[in-house]
Every structure is written in C-alpha cells, then in structure tokens.
Amino acid sequence: MFVSIILYAAIGVTLELIFNAIRCKTSGALKGTVSLWMLPIYGIGLTYGFDFIQFVMTQINSPRYIQWLTYPLWVWAVEIVIGLPTKNRLWDYSSIKYNWRGVISLKHYPAWLVFGVIIENLRMYTDPILL
C-alpha cells in the first residue's frame, strides 16, 4: 500500500499542478502552484478514500455513471473537512465564482468528475501491479 500512496500522491499533485498552471496562466507562462501538504492528502485519499467510495457505491448497487457523478461530492467533503480547519491555507477558491467559503468551488464540478474517472481508470490498471 505504501507504493500506492506514493504513486497516487505524485499523480494527484502533478494533475493539480497542471490544472492550476492552465487555469492561472499569467503573462503567457504556464506557472502552477501546489502545496506539499497535498501529497499526503492525495496519497491517502486516492488510495484509501477511493477504496471507500468503491465499497459504498457497490453496496448500494449504483450504476457506474452515478458513481462518476458523485466523485465531486466526495472531493468536496474532503475539501470541507480539511479546508475549514486550515482556513484556506492549502487552497483558496474565494476569487472563483460559485464558491462556498473559499473552501469548495462548484465551478470545479466537471474537473473533479474528470479527475475521478481518470483515477478510477488508472487504478484499474495499476492496482493489480502494485498489490
């Protein structure tokens, strides 16, 4: 599991860095930022958190597309649990329209949905190798 945590931490932080660089392109340069604290958040979240989501969704017999549509809701739950106590020190969506207390951004729904589907597919291929 340690290898999974490291792998998914690296993937999560890399995708966030790319997303932030594209979203915040300034003066023509693609400069993105990410907090190092996101490494354990992505690592643990995409390893154990994703297992939890898979477990819950299979228990309620949800179709796959419903699972995909719920990925942003799971991400927002984590953002609330971590973002509120840290008072937006790790991320701050307050400058983005349709945010809630700067901790979650409803505008990111499509991005989190795509991110969840990407991670689901990566896990399908990498988990058997890592186990």
N, C-alpha and C positions, 0 to 999 in steps of 0.2 A: 504493500500500500504506500510506502514511503516514496517509491518511484512514481506512482500515480500522482501523489500530492505535488511533487516537484514538477512533473510534466504538465499537469493542468494549471499550476501556478504560472509557469512560463507561458503557456498558451493564452491564459486569461489576461495576463499583464501585456503580452505582445499585442493581442487584439484590441485591448483598451488603448494602448499607445497609438496604434494605427488609427483607430476611430477618432481619438482626440486630435491627432495631427490633421486628419482630413476635415474634421468639424471646425477646428480653430486655425485654419490656415491664415497666417499673418504675413504680410509683405511677400507673398509668393512662396515662402518657405513652409514646408510641412513639418512644423515643430509640435510634438505632442509631449504631454507630461503624465506621469502616473506616480502614485505614492508607493514606496516599498512595502508599506503596510498591506497593500493589496495582494502581495504574494501569498501570505497565509489565508487571506480571505478567499481568493480564487482557488488555491490549492485544496483547502479543506472543503469549501463549498462545492467545487466541481467533482470532488471525489465522494465525500460522504453525503453532502447535500443532494447531489444528483441521484445517488442510490436511494435516498429517502423519497425523492419525488417519484422515481420509478416504482418504488414499493407502494406508495399511496395511490398512484394512478392505476396500477394493476389491480389493487384491492377493490377499487370502485369500478373496475371494468370499463374505463373510459377509452373511447376511440383515440387513435394516435393524434388526430388533428386537434382534439380537445386538449390533450397533453401539451401540444405545441403552443396553443393559445394561452395556456396557464403559465408558461415559462416566465413571462414578465412579472406576473403576480408573485411568484416565488422570489424573483430577484428583488422586487420592491419590498417584500417582507424582510429580506436580509438588509437592504439599504436602510430601512426604518430602524431595525434592531441595532445596527452598527452606527448608522449616521446620526441618529438623535443624540446618543450619549457622547459622541465625539464632536458634536456641534459643527458639522461640516468641515472638519479639518482634513478629511481624506478626499472629499469631493464636495462641490458646491454647485447645485443646479439653480440657484436663486436668480441668475441672469437669464435663464431659459424660460420661455413662456410655458404655461401649464405645469408649474412645479408645485410641490407641496412642501412647504417649509425649507426649501432648498435641498431637501434630502432625496426626494424622488422626482422624476420628470416623466409626466405622462407622454410627452413628445418622444421619449425613447422607447415606447412600446414596440414598434417594429424592429428596432435594433436589438432589443433583448430577446424578441421572438426568434430572429435570425441567429443570434448568438446561441440560444438554447438548442436550435436544430443543428447548428454546426457542431456543438459539443456532443450532442446525442450521437451524431454520425461518427465523430472522432472516437468516442468511447466504444462504439460498436466494433471498430477495427483495432483499437489499441488495448482495450481491457483484456482480451484473451492472451495477448502477447505479454502484458505486464503481470498477469496472475501466475 
